[in-house]
Amino acid sequence: DNDENIDILHYDVSVNGNTINLKYDLDKDANITILVCNYMGCTFKHMSFKATSGEGLETDIDCSGLSPDIYVLYINVNGKIYNEKINLKHWLWIRR
């Protein structure tokens, strides 16, 4: 039984302002590590946690302070790695 070849994560990624939202279903308990890196591989955000299996799970990654740019979101679930290209565009609200 090689866990690295089994898809236990089913997910959708969206960006709302400077927050990356990861919605996912997990078929079994897992150790999850999330990285937000630039195209040169520099890590800007890192989070690791144990997740319990379930549906409708959600994690927000606050990217405040990161420059508007293209980033790569890496999701490591029990050794299996998923990646998504993320376009962070910051909206500036000007108060009058």
Rosetta constraint file for C-alpha pairs under 8 A:
AtomPair CA 2 CA 6 HARMONIC 7.27 0.50
AtomPair CA 3 CA 78 HARMONIC 6.88 0.50
AtomPair CA 3 CA 79 HARMONIC 7.56 0.50
AtomPair CA 3 CA 80 HARMONIC 7.71 0.50
AtomPair CA 4 CA 78 HARMONIC 6.67 0.50
AtomPair CA 4 CA 79 HARMONIC 5.46 0.50
AtomPair CA 4 CA 80 HARMONIC 4.75 0.50
AtomPair CA 5 CA 80 HARMONIC 6.94 0.50
AtomPair CA 6 CA 80 HARMONIC 7.97 0.50
AtomPair CA 7 CA 80 HARMONIC 8.00 0.50
AtomPair CA 8 CA 26 HARMONIC 5.57 0.50
AtomPair CA 8 CA 27 HARMONIC 4.85 0.50
AtomPair CA 8 CA 28 HARMONIC 6.57 0.50
AtomPair CA 9 CA 24 HARMONIC 6.75 0.50
AtomPair CA 9 CA 25 HARMONIC 5.94 0.50
AtomPair CA 9 CA 26 HARMONIC 4.92 0.50
AtomPair CA 9 CA 27 HARMONIC 6.65 0.50
AtomPair CA 9 CA 77 HARMONIC 7.38 0.50
AtomPair CA 10 CA 24 HARMONIC 5.49 0.50
AtomPair CA 10 CA 25 HARMONIC 5.20 0.50
AtomPair CA 10 CA 26 HARMONIC 6.58 0.50
AtomPair CA 11 CA 22 HARMONIC 6.88 0.50
AtomPair CA 11 CA 23 HARMONIC 5.60 0.50
AtomPair CA 11 CA 24 HARMONIC 4.10 0.50
AtomPair CA 11 CA 25 HARMONIC 6.37 0.50
AtomPair CA 12 CA 22 HARMONIC 5.97 0.50
AtomPair CA 12 CA 23 HARMONIC 5.32 0.50
AtomPair CA 12 CA 24 HARMONIC 6.33 0.50
AtomPair CA 13 CA 20 HARMONIC 7.05 0.50
AtomPair CA 13 CA 21 HARMONIC 5.72 0.50
AtomPair CA 13 CA 22 HARMONIC 4.76 0.50
AtomPair CA 13 CA 23 HARMONIC 6.45 0.50
AtomPair CA 13 CA 84 HARMONIC 7.97 0.50
AtomPair CA 14 CA 20 HARMONIC 5.95 0.50
AtomPair CA 14 CA 21 HARMONIC 5.23 0.50
AtomPair CA 14 CA 22 HARMONIC 6.73 0.50
AtomPair CA 15 CA 19 HARMONIC 5.78 0.50
AtomPair CA 15 CA 20 HARMONIC 4.58 0.50
AtomPair CA 15 CA 21 HARMONIC 5.98 0.50
AtomPair CA 15 CA 86 HARMONIC 7.66 0.50
AtomPair CA 15 CA 87 HARMONIC 7.85 0.50
AtomPair CA 15 CA 88 HARMONIC 7.27 0.50
AtomPair CA 16 CA 20 HARMONIC 6.43 0.50
AtomPair CA 16 CA 21 HARMONIC 7.35 0.50
AtomPair CA 17 CA 88 HARMONIC 7.34 0.50
AtomPair CA 17 CA 89 HARMONIC 6.70 0.50
AtomPair CA 17 CA 90 HARMONIC 5.70 0.50
AtomPair CA 17 CA 91 HARMONIC 6.55 0.50
AtomPair CA 18 CA 62 HARMONIC 6.42 0.50
AtomPair CA 18 CA 63 HARMONIC 5.13 0.50
AtomPair CA 18 CA 64 HARMONIC 5.64 0.50
AtomPair CA 18 CA 88 HARMONIC 6.44 0.50
AtomPair CA 18 CA 89 HARMONIC 7.25 0.50
AtomPair CA 18 CA 90 HARMONIC 6.16 0.50
AtomPair CA 19 CA 60 HARMONIC 6.44 0.50
AtomPair CA 19 CA 61 HARMONIC 5.57 0.50
AtomPair CA 19 CA 62 HARMONIC 4.70 0.50
AtomPair CA 19 CA 63 HARMONIC 5.56 0.50
AtomPair CA 19 CA 64 HARMONIC 7.44 0.50
AtomPair CA 20 CA 60 HARMONIC 5.70 0.50
AtomPair CA 20 CA 61 HARMONIC 5.00 0.50
AtomPair CA 20 CA 62 HARMONIC 6.59 0.50
AtomPair CA 20 CA 63 HARMONIC 7.24 0.50
AtomPair CA 21 CA 58 HARMONIC 7.18 0.50
AtomPair CA 21 CA 59 HARMONIC 6.01 0.50
AtomPair CA 21 CA 60 HARMONIC 4.61 0.50
AtomPair CA 21 CA 61 HARMONIC 6.41 0.50
AtomPair CA 22 CA 58 HARMONIC 5.62 0.50
AtomPair CA 22 CA 59 HARMONIC 5.17 0.50
AtomPair CA 22 CA 60 HARMONIC 6.20 0.50
AtomPair CA 22 CA 61 HARMONIC 7.97 0.50
AtomPair CA 23 CA 56 HARMONIC 6.62 0.50
AtomPair CA 23 CA 57 HARMONIC 5.74 0.50
AtomPair CA 23 CA 58 HARMONIC 4.42 0.50
AtomPair CA 23 CA 59 HARMONIC 6.57 0.50
AtomPair CA 24 CA 55 HARMONIC 6.80 0.50
AtomPair CA 24 CA 56 HARMONIC 5.97 0.50
AtomPair CA 24 CA 57 HARMONIC 5.18 0.50
AtomPair CA 24 CA 58 HARMONIC 6.12 0.50
AtomPair CA 25 CA 53 HARMONIC 7.41 0.50
AtomPair CA 25 CA 54 HARMONIC 5.77 0.50
AtomPair CA 25 CA 55 HARMONIC 4.30 0.50
AtomPair CA 25 CA 56 HARMONIC 5.76 0.50
AtomPair CA 25 CA 57 HARMONIC 5.99 0.50
AtomPair CA 26 CA 30 HARMONIC 7.95 0.50
AtomPair CA 26 CA 52 HARMONIC 7.51 0.50
AtomPair CA 26 CA 53 HARMONIC 4.78 0.50
AtomPair CA 26 CA 54 HARMONIC 5.31 0.50
AtomPair CA 26 CA 55 HARMONIC 6.37 0.50
AtomPair CA 26 CA 57 HARMONIC 7.89 0.50
AtomPair CA 27 CA 53 HARMONIC 5.42 0.50
AtomPair CA 27 CA 54 HARMONIC 6.54 0.50
AtomPair CA 28 CA 52 HARMONIC 6.74 0.50
AtomPair CA 28 CA 53 HARMONIC 4.35 0.50
AtomPair CA 28 CA 54 HARMONIC 7.42 0.50
AtomPair CA 29 CA 50 HARMONIC 7.41 0.50
AtomPair CA 29 CA 51 HARMONIC 5.66 0.50
AtomPair CA 29 CA 52 HARMONIC 4.42 0.50
AtomPair CA 29 CA 53 HARMONIC 4.67 0.50
AtomPair CA 30 CA 50 HARMONIC 5.84 0.50
AtomPair CA 30 CA 51 HARMONIC 5.36 0.50
AtomPair CA 30 CA 52 HARMONIC 6.63 0.50
AtomPair CA 30 CA 53 HARMONIC 7.44 0.50
AtomPair CA 30 CA 77 HARMONIC 6.23 0.50
AtomPair CA 30 CA 78 HARMONIC 5.78 0.50
AtomPair CA 31 CA 48 HARMONIC 7.38 0.50
AtomPair CA 31 CA 49 HARMONIC 5.98 0.50
AtomPair CA 31 CA 50 HARMONIC 4.54 0.50
AtomPair CA 31 CA 51 HARMONIC 6.24 0.50
AtomPair CA 31 CA 76 HARMONIC 7.96 0.50
AtomPair CA 31 CA 77 HARMONIC 5.86 0.50
AtomPair CA 31 CA 78 HARMONIC 5.37 0.50
AtomPair CA 32 CA 48 HARMONIC 5.61 0.50
AtomPair CA 32 CA 49 HARMONIC 5.45 0.50
AtomPair CA 32 CA 50 HARMONIC 6.06 0.50
AtomPair CA 32 CA 51 HARMONIC 6.86 0.50
AtomPair CA 32 CA 75 HARMONIC 6.96 0.50
AtomPair CA 32 CA 76 HARMONIC 5.52 0.50
AtomPair CA 32 CA 77 HARMONIC 4.71 0.50
AtomPair CA 32 CA 78 HARMONIC 6.58 0.50
AtomPair CA 33 CA 46 HARMONIC 7.27 0.50
AtomPair CA 33 CA 47 HARMONIC 5.67 0.50
AtomPair CA 33 CA 48 HARMONIC 4.22 0.50
AtomPair CA 33 CA 49 HARMONIC 6.56 0.50
AtomPair CA 33 CA 74 HARMONIC 7.97 0.50
AtomPair CA 33 CA 75 HARMONIC 5.90 0.50
AtomPair CA 33 CA 76 HARMONIC 5.04 0.50
AtomPair CA 33 CA 77 HARMONIC 6.76 0.50
AtomPair CA 34 CA 45 HARMONIC 7.77 0.50
AtomPair CA 34 CA 46 HARMONIC 5.71 0.50
AtomPair CA 34 CA 47 HARMONIC 5.24 0.50
AtomPair CA 34 CA 48 HARMONIC 6.32 0.50
AtomPair CA 34 CA 73 HARMONIC 7.11 0.50
AtomPair CA 34 CA 74 HARMONIC 5.63 0.50
AtomPair CA 34 CA 75 HARMONIC 4.71 0.50
AtomPair CA 34 CA 76 HARMONIC 6.36 0.50
AtomPair CA 35 CA 43 HARMONIC 6.57 0.50
AtomPair CA 35 CA 44 HARMONIC 7.44 0.50
AtomPair CA 35 CA 45 HARMONIC 5.50 0.50
AtomPair CA 35 CA 46 HARMONIC 4.67 0.50
AtomPair CA 35 CA 47 HARMONIC 6.71 0.50
AtomPair CA 35 CA 72 HARMONIC 7.96 0.50
AtomPair CA 35 CA 73 HARMONIC 5.76 0.50
AtomPair CA 35 CA 74 HARMONIC 5.03 0.50
AtomPair CA 35 CA 75 HARMONIC 6.66 0.50
AtomPair CA 36 CA 43 HARMONIC 5.87 0.50
AtomPair CA 36 CA 44 HARMONIC 5.64 0.50
AtomPair CA 36 CA 45 HARMONIC 4.96 0.50
AtomPair CA 36 CA 46 HARMONIC 6.70 0.50
AtomPair CA 36 CA 71 HARMONIC 6.52 0.50
AtomPair CA 36 CA 72 HARMONIC 5.72 0.50
AtomPair CA 36 CA 73 HARMONIC 4.70 0.50
AtomPair CA 36 CA 74 HARMONIC 6.41 0.50
AtomPair CA 37 CA 41 HARMONIC 5.46 0.50
AtomPair CA 37 CA 42 HARMONIC 5.24 0.50
AtomPair CA 37 CA 43 HARMONIC 4.33 0.50
AtomPair CA 37 CA 44 HARMONIC 5.64 0.50
AtomPair CA 37 CA 45 HARMONIC 7.17 0.50
AtomPair CA 37 CA 71 HARMONIC 5.56 0.50
AtomPair CA 37 CA 72 HARMONIC 5.24 0.50
AtomPair CA 37 CA 73 HARMONIC 6.58 0.50
AtomPair CA 37 CA 74 HARMONIC 7.83 0.50
AtomPair CA 38 CA 42 HARMONIC 5.54 0.50
AtomPair CA 38 CA 43 HARMONIC 6.82 0.50
AtomPair CA 38 CA 44 HARMONIC 7.63 0.50
AtomPair CA 38 CA 70 HARMONIC 6.82 0.50
AtomPair CA 38 CA 71 HARMONIC 4.60 0.50
AtomPair CA 38 CA 72 HARMONIC 6.08 0.50
AtomPair CA 39 CA 70 HARMONIC 7.30 0.50
AtomPair CA 39 CA 71 HARMONIC 6.22 0.50
AtomPair CA 39 CA 72 HARMONIC 6.83 0.50
AtomPair CA 44 CA 66 HARMONIC 7.86 0.50
AtomPair CA 45 CA 63 HARMONIC 7.58 0.50
AtomPair CA 67 CA 88 HARMONIC 7.73 0.50
AtomPair CA 68 CA 87 HARMONIC 7.54 0.50
AtomPair CA 68 CA 88 HARMONIC 5.02 0.50
AtomPair CA 68 CA 89 HARMONIC 4.94 0.50
AtomPair CA 68 CA 90 HARMONIC 5.96 0.50
AtomPair CA 69 CA 87 HARMONIC 5.99 0.50
AtomPair CA 69 CA 88 HARMONIC 5.49 0.50
AtomPair CA 69 CA 89 HARMONIC 6.91 0.50
AtomPair CA 70 CA 85 HARMONIC 6.88 0.50
AtomPair CA 70 CA 86 HARMONIC 5.63 0.50
AtomPair CA 70 CA 87 HARMONIC 4.55 0.50
AtomPair CA 70 CA 88 HARMONIC 6.25 0.50
AtomPair CA 71 CA 85 HARMONIC 5.94 0.50
AtomPair CA 71 CA 86 HARMONIC 5.00 0.50
AtomPair CA 71 CA 87 HARMONIC 6.31 0.50
AtomPair CA 71 CA 88 HARMONIC 7.37 0.50
AtomPair CA 72 CA 83 HARMONIC 6.58 0.50
AtomPair CA 72 CA 84 HARMONIC 5.68 0.50
AtomPair CA 72 CA 85 HARMONIC 4.67 0.50
AtomPair CA 72 CA 86 HARMONIC 5.68 0.50
AtomPair CA 73 CA 83 HARMONIC 5.42 0.50
AtomPair CA 73 CA 84 HARMONIC 5.15 0.50
AtomPair CA 73 CA 85 HARMONIC 6.32 0.50
AtomPair CA 73 CA 86 HARMONIC 6.60 0.50
AtomPair CA 74 CA 81 HARMONIC 6.73 0.50
AtomPair CA 74 CA 82 HARMONIC 5.76 0.50
AtomPair CA 74 CA 83 HARMONIC 4.49 0.50
AtomPair CA 74 CA 84 HARMONIC 6.73 0.50
AtomPair CA 75 CA 81 HARMONIC 5.61 0.50
AtomPair CA 75 CA 82 HARMONIC 5.07 0.50
AtomPair CA 75 CA 83 HARMONIC 6.16 0.50
AtomPair CA 76 CA 80 HARMONIC 5.47 0.50
AtomPair CA 76 CA 81 HARMONIC 4.41 0.50
AtomPair CA 76 CA 82 HARMONIC 6.39 0.50
AtomPair CA 77 CA 81 HARMONIC 6.41 0.50
